[in-house]
Amino acid sequence: MSDLHASSRAAVVILAAGRGTRMKSALPKPLHHVAGRPMVAHVLAAASAVEPVASVLVVSPELADLPARIHAGPGITAAIQDPPLGTGDAVRQALSHVAGADWLLVFFADHPRLDADTVTALLDGAKSSSARVTVLTAILSDPAGYGRIDRDDAGRVVRIVERKDDNPAKRSGAVEVNSGMMALDARWAADALTRLTPSPASGEYYLTELIERAVADGPAAGGTWPVATVSADPRVALGINDRVELAAADADLRQRIRERHMRNGVTIVGPETVFIDEGVVIGADTTILPGCVITGATVIGGNCEIGPYAVLSDATIGDRARVTATFVQQSRIGVGSDAGPWSHLRANAEVGDGAHVGNFVEMKNSRLGPGAKSGHVSYLGDAEIGARANIGAGTITANWDGIDKHRTVIGEDAFIGVDTILRAPVTIGAMARTGAGSVVLANVPDGETVVGVPAKPIIRTADGAKREGSGG
């Protein structure tokens, strides 16, 4: 085998210029989400397994900013296809972006089931065969509209036969079909793509013509047959054309995700009721109970109990934490803490280590310190709550004055009585206390107790009795 074909310098070309009219959507098809990511992002992630020297998204003019829209990393560029003249022309538009590559791996943006193992097998098959074209094929019991692989008597691929040109008798039973994805000898393809002929019917240039071009050009390096195949899981060959197929792909990928977590030591009870996005991290010995939805960049530690019916989005959950029937969005729960049932943590809320958030508590842009507790029916917005503080039921931090938001600070070991309203900005000192039903309008010093509306400090008289002071 020559040094050229032993090389692993591969470039990835992803065709994403299709209109996707059957999706019936204003959103371009590559941006529709599957298992929490745009479908094209799944294809890019799978293709990254071969460490490509370049990755090119071939797009329509309307999607020229596709790399930015999916937050693609460095080395991923867009090539514009305008007008849309077929798959062969699309790959031709990418050639100026893949200089130095020995192999071109061609994929489709609407095939999110593509995985790293399949991409690696395709490149390995191309290198080992030295073929000019290596086609990713699949065996389907229902070949539908897929092109059929046509082989000669020696079993060698000679062409791809489209359904409209095919003999129906050859489409019965299990049929080997073309997925449309392939690996190309880059130097040969750069020339062969210029020799494609337009379809008489559509005027477009089809990538599948390269198979017949390769055969016509004679044996490849070392005298091998110029076209090879690599067989893939049939599901990989299935693209997405409408919302029904989108839902089927989402179900397939989510099952794959659940199985991966379970094999890595996570217990999932009622897995068919649990939805986990690609990219979620879950530690070993954590249990996910039925009805949970875990999305975005969520990270869950080990030995946690999540659910039932927890919804976590871009959340960080520390080891040994418990989250029951609670929404946690862009927020953090510390080691050994618990939240719920029926609470809502959002917009940069943080529950410190060993802290407790009970039922019907809403936290927004607030921090509950280590060991602190808010057990029942409270709103904690724009608040800093010290370690071991106790927040009584019905507490409200009145953080908005109608124009601006203000912060409430509650010191360590403070005790906030039930139904207290804290009008921000206000500071409650360490070990300070408020009586039930207090409306606190002014700062409370360390260790002081205030009661009433407006809240005033309790003062001891000379005989030891207590009464409200005149402060407030």
URCORJO-V477244 format. One line per field, one symbol per residue. ss: DSSP state (@ for helix, = for strand, . for the rest). psi: psi as a letter, one per 30 degrees, with the letter a starting at -180 (. if undefined). A space follows every 50 residues. Layout:
BEGIN
ss = ???
psi = ???
END
This chain:
BEGIN
ss = ..@@@@...======.....@@@.....@@@.==..==@@@@@@@@@@@@ ...======.@@@..@@@@......=====.....@@@@@@@@@@@@... ..======.......@@@@@@@@@@@@@@...========.......=== =.....=====.@@@..@@@@...===========@@@@@@@@@@..... ........@@@@@@@@....@@@...=====..@@@@.....@@@@@@@@ @@@@@@@@@@@@@...==..@@@.==....==....==....===...== ....==....===..==....===..===..==....===...===...= =....=========..==....=========.===....==....===.= ....=..===....==....===..===....==....==...=....== =.=..=====.....===....
psi = kleeffkgjkkkkkjgflfhfffhkfkkeffkkkhflkefeeeeeefffg ikfkkkjjllefgfgeeefghkalgjlkkkjjljhleeeeeeffeffgkf kfkkjklkfgiffkleeeeeeeeeeeeffglekjkjlljkfjfbgkkkkk lafggkkflkjlefgljffggkakkklkffklkkjeeeeeeeffgkkkkf efglkkefffeeeeeffakakgglkfkllkklkefefjakfafeeeeeee eeeeeeeeeeeefggkkjkhfffkkklkfkkkllgkkjllgkjjlbhkkk alhljkalhkjkjhlkklkglkjjhkkjkhlkklkgllkllhljklihkk jlkglkkbkhkkkkhlkjlkglkjfkiljjkhkjklkglkjlkgkkjifk gfelklkkkklkgljjlkgkkjjlkkkklkglkklkgkjjflkklkflkk lajlkllkkklfgflklklfl.
END
